[in-house]
Amino acid sequence: VGSMVAHAADRGLGPQHPDALPGAVALPYTMYDGGTANGQDGGFLGLGYDPAVIKPKRGTPYNGKSPSSGIVSLDPIEGVDRSRLVSRRGLLEGLEMRGLGEREATAELGQYQAQALDMLLDPKVRAAFDLENEPSAVHELYGSHICGQSVLMARKLVEAGVPIATVYCAAGDLNGSVGAHWDTHGDGFNRLKRDLLPPLDQALSGLLVDLRQRGMFDDTLVVLLTEFGRTPKLSGGGGRGHYPNCYSVAFAGAGIAEGLLYGSSDKTGAFPADKPVGPPDLHATIFHALGIDPDFTLYDGDNRPLPASDGEVLPIFA
């Protein structure tokens, strides 16, 4: 799975998060492998922490199957203008106050409904979801692929105040290792060269250029990562298997030192040779870049303490 995360650094530098915007977004769909892959929602924190899954209206799709996700359309419905929508909301709130609506078991769904109405009524939110108001040169910068258009929408939403956006630059269904996704068990070189690297390269480079031009680079953390690497040796089918022992991650923005290479692998890319880093260290570094104490503690539904990270902040900041 290839994913790109853009997150406005919470250090008093970026835009404030309007209540009408979702707290997190995932584009253009979730990853699927015989079922929705783990780690893509709020888990025990509840539905209120799930990302809103959004697919841009434009963009050449990846080769392969992807789970369907809703296209956010904030265009008014015929016959329901702003004043009528406000009246309908007032009616709904009145029914709920009389005990005819929301109950504790559906409170989180009620929050979704309220947020959807806020989004429909807020012109700034509608503009943040509208790719058609971007100049053609910006579309060309990111590319016409669904990867580029999703990264462009992620930038727009972060700029508008969404704290975190995750873009999955791959086909969304990993089942069977068929299609343009990074689980390249077979025909790896051709799939990378033809289907995977060109849209990712354009989208990522376009994002970094755009963030600088907009003065957002220092306030936004960009992370390019995967959840594991690939075997150093090719399989008989010209692909590579799953391999957790050695792979790379790229950071940019939010005070990260530019041009820094941290750590190295052995000559075959099989194991770290210098300054090994594990996922907990990545977690701690991301939290630190966003102005969050990596040692903070969460509590699950049984009130058990769960440290957010047990890693070390990497010395990669300027």
C-alpha positions in Angstrom: 0.0 0.0 0.0 1.4 3.4 -0.9 -0.1 6.3 1.1 0.6 9.9 1.4 -0.4 11.9 4.5 -0.7 15.7 4.7 -1.3 17.1 8.1 -1.5 20.8 9.1 1.0 21.2 11.9 -0.9 22.1 15.2 1.6 24.7 16.4 -0.5 27.8 16.1 0.7 28.4 12.5 -1.9 26.8 10.3 -5.6 27.5 9.8 -8.1 26.8 12.4 -10.4 23.8 11.9 -14.0 24.9 11.2 -16.6 22.7 12.8 -18.3 22.1 9.5 -15.2 20.3 8.1 -14.5 16.6 8.9 -11.7 16.0 11.4 -9.9 13.7 8.9 -10.4 12.6 5.3 -9.2 9.6 3.3 -9.0 9.7 -0.5 -10.0 8.4 -2.9 -11.2 5.2 -1.1 -10.2 2.8 1.6 -7.8 -0.1 1.0 -9.5 -3.4 0.7 -8.2 -7.0 0.9 -11.0 -9.5 1.3 -12.5 -6.9 3.6 -11.6 -3.4 4.7 -7.9 -3.4 5.8 -7.3 -2.6 9.5 -6.0 0.7 10.8 -8.0 3.0 8.6 -10.6 4.3 11.1 -10.9 5.5 14.6 -11.2 2.1 16.2 -12.3 2.1 19.8 -12.4 5.9 19.8 -15.6 5.6 17.9 -17.3 6.7 14.6 -16.6 10.4 15.4 -12.9 9.7 14.7 -13.4 7.9 11.4 -12.2 9.8 8.4 -14.7 10.9 5.8 -13.9 8.9 2.7 -14.0 11.1 -0.4 -13.4 10.4 -4.1 -12.8 13.4 -6.4 -15.2 13.7 -9.3 -12.3 13.7 -11.8 -9.2 11.6 -12.4 -8.1 8.7 -14.5 -8.6 5.6 -12.3 -6.0 3.0 -11.4 -6.0 -0.3 -13.3 -7.7 -2.8 -11.0 -10.7 -3.0 -8.6 -11.3 -0.4 -5.9 -14.0 -0.3 -3.3 -16.7 2.3 -4.0 -16.6 5.5 -2.0 -19.0 8.4 -2.1 -18.3 11.4 -4.2 -19.0 14.4 -1.9 -21.4 16.7 -3.7 -22.4 19.9 -1.9 -24.4 21.2 -4.8 -28.0 22.2 -3.8 -30.7 19.7 -4.6 -33.4 21.0 -7.0 -36.2 22.6 -5.0 -34.2 22.8 -1.8 -32.5 26.2 -1.5 -30.6 27.4 1.5 -33.6 28.8 3.4 -35.6 25.6 2.9 -32.6 23.5 4.1 -32.4 25.8 7.2 -36.1 25.2 7.9 -35.7 21.5 7.6 -32.9 21.5 10.0 -35.0 23.5 12.5 -37.8 21.0 12.1 -35.4 18.1 12.8 -33.9 19.8 15.9 -37.4 20.5 17.2 -38.4 16.8 16.9 -35.2 15.7 18.6 -35.9 18.1 21.5 -39.3 16.4 22.0 -37.5 13.1 22.3 -38.6 11.8 18.9 -35.2 11.6 17.3 -31.7 10.9 18.5 -30.9 8.4 21.2 -27.6 7.7 22.9 -27.1 4.6 20.7 -27.3 6.8 17.6 -25.6 9.9 18.9 -22.5 9.5 16.7 -24.7 9.1 13.6 -26.5 12.2 14.7 -23.1 14.0 14.7 -22.5 12.9 11.1 -25.9 14.2 10.1 -25.3 17.6 11.8 -21.8 17.9 10.2 -23.3 17.1 6.7 -25.8 19.9 7.2 -23.1 22.2 8.3 -21.1 21.4 5.2 -24.1 22.0 2.9 -24.7 25.4 4.5 -21.1 26.7 4.6 -19.9 28.2 1.3 -16.3 28.0 2.4 -16.6 24.3 2.9 -18.3 23.8 -0.4 -15.4 25.7 -2.1 -12.9 23.4 -0.3 -14.4 20.3 -1.9 -14.7 21.9 -5.4 -11.9 21.0 -7.7 -13.5 22.8 -10.6 -12.4 26.2 -9.1 -8.7 25.3 -9.4 -6.8 26.8 -12.4 -5.9 24.3 -15.2 -2.2 24.9 -14.4 -2.8 23.5 -10.9 -4.5 20.4 -12.3 -1.7 19.9 -14.7 0.8 20.3 -11.8 -0.7 17.4 -9.9 -1.7 15.3 -13.0 -5.0 14.1 -14.4 -4.7 10.7 -12.6 -7.0 9.9 -9.6 -3.8 10.0 -7.5 -2.9 13.5 -8.5 -6.5 14.8 -8.2 -6.9 13.2 -4.7 -3.6 14.8 -3.5 -4.9 18.1 -4.9 -8.1 17.8 -3.0 -6.2 16.8 0.1 -4.2 20.0 -0.2 -7.4 22.1 -0.6 -9.0 20.5 2.5 -5.9 20.9 4.6 -5.6 24.5 3.5 -9.3 25.0 4.5 -8.6 23.5 8.0 -9.0 19.7 7.9 -6.3 18.5 10.3 -5.3 15.3 8.5 -5.7 13.9 5.0 -4.5 10.5 3.8 -4.3 9.6 0.1 -3.9 6.0 -1.0 -2.1 6.2 -4.3 -2.9 2.7 -5.5 -5.9 0.6 -6.7 -8.0 0.0 -3.6 -8.4 -3.8 -3.8 -5.3 -5.9 -2.9 -7.1 -9.2 -3.1 -5.4 -11.5 -5.6 -2.5 -9.2 -6.3 -4.1 -7.9 -9.5 -4.2 -4.3 -10.5 -2.1 -1.2 -10.0 -1.2 -1.5 -6.3 2.1 -1.8 -4.5 1.6 -5.5 -3.5 3.8 -6.4 -6.5 4.2 -10.2 -6.1 4.5 -10.5 -9.9 5.7 -8.4 -12.9 7.0 -5.8 -10.4 9.2 -3.7 -12.6 6.6 -3.3 -15.3 3.9 -2.5 -12.9 6.0 0.1 -11.1 7.3 1.8 -14.3 3.9 1.7 -16.1 1.2 2.1 -13.5 2.5 3.1 -10.0 5.5 5.4 -10.1 4.5 8.0 -12.7 1.3 9.2 -11.0 2.8 9.1 -7.5 5.9 11.0 -8.7 3.9 13.8 -10.3 1.4 14.1 -7.5 4.1 14.2 -4.7 6.4 16.7 -6.5 3.4 18.8 -7.4 2.2 18.9 -3.8 5.6 20.0 -2.5 5.8 22.7 -5.2 2.3 23.9 -4.5 2.8 23.9 -0.7 5.8 26.2 -1.1 4.1 28.5 -3.5 1.1 28.9 -1.1 3.3 29.4 2.0 2.0 26.2 3.5 5.2 24.1 3.5 6.5 25.0 6.9 3.1 24.4 8.5 2.3 21.1 6.9 3.9 17.7 7.5 4.0 15.4 4.4 4.7 11.7 5.0 5.2 9.2 2.2 5.2 5.7 3.6 4.2 2.0 3.3 3.4 -0.5 6.0 6.2 -2.9 5.0 8.9 -3.4 2.3 9.5 -6.0 -0.4 11.9 -8.9 -0.4 15.4 -8.1 -1.7 15.3 -11.0 -4.1 12.9 -11.4 -7.0 10.4 -14.2 -7.2 10.1 -16.5 -10.2 7.3 -14.2 -11.5 9.5 -11.1 -11.4 7.9 -9.7 -8.3 8.8 -9.4 -4.6 7.1 -10.8 -1.5 6.2 -9.1 1.8 9.3 -8.0 3.8 9.2 -6.1 7.1 12.9 -5.9 7.8 14.0 -3.0 5.7 12.2 -0.2 3.8 12.2 3.6 3.5 10.0 6.5 4.5 10.1 10.1 3.3 9.2 13.3 5.3 8.9 16.9 4.2 7.8 20.2 5.7 6.9 21.0 9.3 10.5 21.7 10.2 12.0 18.6 8.8 15.7 19.1 7.6 15.8 19.2 3.8 18.1 16.8 1.9 18.8 14.7 5.0 19.4 11.0 4.7 18.9 9.2 8.0 20.2 5.6 8.3 21.2 3.2 5.6 20.7 -0.4 4.6 23.2 -3.2 3.8 24.3 -3.6 0.1 21.3 -5.8 -0.8 18.6 -3.8 1.1 17.9 -6.8 3.3 18.6 -5.2 6.8 19.4 -1.8 8.3 23.2 -1.2 8.5 23.1 2.1 10.3 20.6 3.9 12.6 17.7 1.5 12.4 14.2 3.0 12.8 11.0 1.2 13.8 7.3 2.2 13.4 7.2 3.5 17.0 9.9 6.0 16.2 7.9 7.1 13.1 4.9 7.6 15.3 6.8 9.6 17.9 8.4 11.8 15.1 5.0 12.5 13.5 3.5 13.5 16.8 6.4 15.7 17.6 6.2 17.4 14.2 2.6 18.2 14.8 3.2 19.7 18.3 1.8 16.7 20.1 3.6 15.1 23.1 4.5 11.5 21.9 4.1 10.3 25.4 0.4 11.2 25.8 -1.9 8.4 27.0 -5.2 7.2 25.6 -7.7 5.1 27.5 -9.8 2.4 25.8 -13.4 1.4 26.5 -12.2 -0.6 29.6 -10.3 2.4 30.8 -6.9 0.8 30.2 -4.1 3.2 29.6 -2.6 3.0 26.1 0.6 5.1 25.4 0.3 6.8 22.1 3.9 5.9 21.3 6.9 4.1 22.9 9.3 5.3 20.2 12.0 8.0 20.1 11.7 11.3 18.1 14.2 11.1 15.3 16.8 13.8 15.0 15.7 14.9 11.5 14.5 18.4 12.3 16.4 21.5 11.1 
